[in-house]
Amino acid sequence: MNPGKYNFTSLLFYVSILILLFSCQKQKKTYYESIALNDIKLSSSPKPGSWQYNHEEHFQTFADFQKLKKIKPVPGKGTIYLQPIGQFDKLQKKEIILIQHYLKTYFQLETKVLSVLSNTIFPEKVKRISKEGQEQVLAGYVLDSILIKRKPKDAIVLMGITEKDLFPLPEWNYVFGLASYKDGVGVTSIYRFADGQLTDSNFNKSLLRLIKISSHEIGHMFGISHCLNANCVMNGTNSLSETDYHLARACSLCQRKLNSSIHYDNKKRLHELKDFFEEQHLNTEFSLAQQDLNLLQ
């Protein structure tokens, strides 16, 4: 009997078994590959009047995203700030506090609310009365003459929130918000999210619209282009009805882009988003977050 030959034969046998076992196992999927199963693909025939119908845009791949020069959180400059401007009632103040909590969860970055600025900060020359009869403020003035000058030193993003309706140019009727991505500042109006009057009955609808618009604009600041991959918070939008159709959920590709700039625990973030949606009774978004978590089990 040759012990060496016996040991070598045994070793080959065990190696063969191990190779067979490993080959039979499914290769573990990444987080993004797993949740991609819940991505809802966009229609190949966009409806007339929709953003995608009216705009021909380039599909931003992950490789495209990586090549971009974009803002990223760094030590000492990684806080999102919210700057309320206007006269807010009790429900509107509640909405601002909730969006603070949401953005902190969505971006996994410290998010703070600054002291409210009065509407007196808007000079008469940047105000007008719309065709509908309400006062509007020039959005570009808010960026250039208020926010950029007041951006805290440790801010990665400063987002203004106003209860005044906004317009971007004299020939435009209104705009939901405006942003300067290179400067990391933006402004959002909550005026139209509640059809001009926030109440208990339309609070969740308004909050969800604010969630979508604010995370969309800040997502742009972090370099993410309009999404052409799936139904996603980063889809372009032409109207509130289109905003309502789009999900607050970022698709798997946009989540991968965001996480490459802001390094956070994807599963922790997803659990926290699910809890937020459940607490606020945002049932569709809660269900989607739960479905994503189910795929990770």
N, C-alpha and C positions, 0 to 999 in steps of 0.2 A: 504493500500500500504506500502511495506517495502522498504524504500530508500536504506538500506544497500544491500539488495538482488539485487535491480535494478542496483546499481553501480557495484557490483561484476559481474553481468551478462554482463553488458556493457563492463567491462574491459576484460572479457574472449572473448567477440566478437572481440574487437579491437586487442587483442593479436593474435587471430586466423587469422585475416586478415593480420597482419604483418608477421606472420610465413609463410603464403601462398605466400605473395609477395617475401619474401627473398628466399623461396624455388624455386620460378620460375625464379629468377635471376641467371645468370651464374656466377659462382665463378670467380673473376677477376684473369686472368693469370699473372704470373710473367713475367718480361722482357724476361727471358731465355726461358720460355715456349712459349711465343709469337713468338720470332724469330726462334725457333726450326722448325717452319713450313717451313722455307726457307732453312733449312739444306738439302744439296744434299747428299744422302747416297752413300757410297762407293760400288763398285761392289763386289759381293761375290766371283767373279772369277778374281783376279788381273791378268793383262797381264804379260807374261814372260818378264823379264828384268826390271820390275818395282820394286820400293823399297819394296812394300808389298809382292810381289812374292818371293823376295830373302831374306826377313827378317821375322822371326817369332817373333812378339812382343806382350807384355802383354797390354791388354786394361786398361789404367789408368782411373779409375773411379774418381769421385769427392772426395769420401772418401779416396781413395789411395793418391790423391794429397794433401789432408789436413794433412795426416800423415807425409809427407816429411819434412825434414829439408831443407829450401831453403832461398835464399836471399829475403828480403823485404825492401821497402823504409822505412826509419826511419828519424826523424828530424835530419837535418845536414848531411844526407847521402841518397839523393834521386834523384840525377841528372844523366842523361845519357850523356856521353861524346863521341864525335866522334873524332878520331885521323887520319887525312889524312896523308898518307906517300907516297911521290913520286912527280912526276912532272905532274901536271894536266893542261889540256887545258881549254878553256873557257866553253865548254859544260860539261866537267867533273866537273868543279867547280860548275856549275849550278845544276848538279845532286846531289852533296853533300849537297848544301843548301836545295834542295827539300827533300832529305831524312831526314835532320834535322827536317824540318817542319812536315814530315809524322810521324816520330817516336815520336815526341812531342804529336801529335794528337792521335796516336794509343795507346801509353802507358799512356797518360795524365800525363806525367812527364816532368819537365824542361829538355831540350836537348840543348847542346852546342857543337860548333865545336872548337877544339883546333887549334893552329897554325900548319901549315904544316911542317912535318919533311922531310928532303931530303932523297933520295935513298942512299946517302952515308952512312947512318946509317946501311946498310946491308954489313957486311964483305964478302969478296970473298968466304969464306968457306961455306956460307949458300946459295950461288947462283949456278945455273947450266943452261945450255942450253938444252931445251927440244928437243924431237924428231921432233917437228914441227918447231924448229928454234928460238923460243923466249926465253928470259931470264926468269927464274923462281926463286922464293925465298922460302926458307924453312918456312912453316907456323908456326911450333912450336917455331922457334927462335923469330918470331914477338911477340908471346904471352909471352914467358918466359924472353926474354932479352930486350924487348922494352916496351910492354904494362903494364905488371904487375908492373914494376919498375916506370912507369910514371902515374899510376892511381891516379887521384886527390883524396884528402881525403874525399870530399863530393860526390864522384861518387858511384852510385849503380852499374853502368855498364860503361865499356870503350870499345868501338868498333872501331878497326882500319879499315881504308879503304885505299886500295892500288890499283894503276893501274897496278901493276906487277902481273903476273900470279903466283899462289901458288902451291906448292906440299907438301904433308904431310910426305911422306916416300920415300926413294930412288926407291922403286918398284912401286910407284904410279905415274900416268901420271900428274894428277893435282887435285886440290880440289877448290871448290867455296869459302870455308871459313873454319875456325876452331875456337873452343871456349873452354875455361876452365870455366865450369859453376860454380864451387865452388869459383873461384876467380873473377867471374863477368867480364871477359875480352874475347874478340873475335876479329877476323879479317876477313874481306871480301874483295875479289878481284873483281873489276869491269871489269877486262880484258875480260872475256868470255861473259859477259852480252851483249856486243855490237859486238861480233864476232871479237874482236881485234881492232875495229875502231868505236868510237862513232860519229854519224852524226845526222843531223836534222831528217833524215828519220827513223832512228832506235832508236831515243832518248827515246820515250815512252816505247818501248819494253825493253830497258835496264833499265829504271827507275823502271818499274813494277817488273822486276826480282830482282833488288836491294831492293825494298820494301819487297818482299816476303822473300828473304834470310835473310835480316837483322832482320826483325820482328820475323822470325822463330827462329833464333839463340838466340836473346834476350829473346824470349818466353821460350826457354829451360833454360836460366839462372834463370828465375822466377819459374822453377820447372815443366813446362808443358812438358810431354812426347810426342812422335810422336802420332798424332791423328789417331784413328781407328774408330771414330764416324761418320765422314762425309768428303766431299771434303772441305779441310781446309788448311789454311796457315801452320798449324803444321803437315801436312802429311810429311812423309819421302820422299826424292826424290833422284833418281839415275842419273838424267840427266836434261839438260835445257828444253828439251821437256816435261819432267814430271813436272818440275817447272812451265812451262807455262800452263800446264793443271790444276794445283792446283790453288785455288782461293787465293787472298790476304785476303779475309774475314776469320776471325776465326769463327768456328762453335759455336753454343750456349753453348756447354759443355766447350770448351776452353775459351770462353769469361767469363763464370762463374768462372772458375779457376783463370783467370787473375785478375778479379775484386775482388776476395776474398783476394788477396795479395796487390793489388793497388786499394784503395777505391775511385772510381770516379763515376760521374753521367753518366750512360750508354747512356741515350738519348742524352745528350750534346755531348758525344764522337761520337755517330753515326751521328749526324747532322754535326759535324766538318769533319768527314771522308767523308761524302757525298759531302760536299763543296770542299774538297781537290780533290777528284776524278773528280768532274765536272770541276774545274779550270784547271786540267791537261789533260782533255779529255781522261781519262781512263774510257771508256764508260761502259764496263762490270761491273767493280767494283762500279761505280756510280749507275748503275741500281740495283745492289744487295743491296746497302745501302738504296736506295729509297724504295725497296720492304720491307726491314726490318722496315723502318719508317712507311710504310703504315699499317703494322700489329699492330703497337702501337697506331694507331688512335682510 
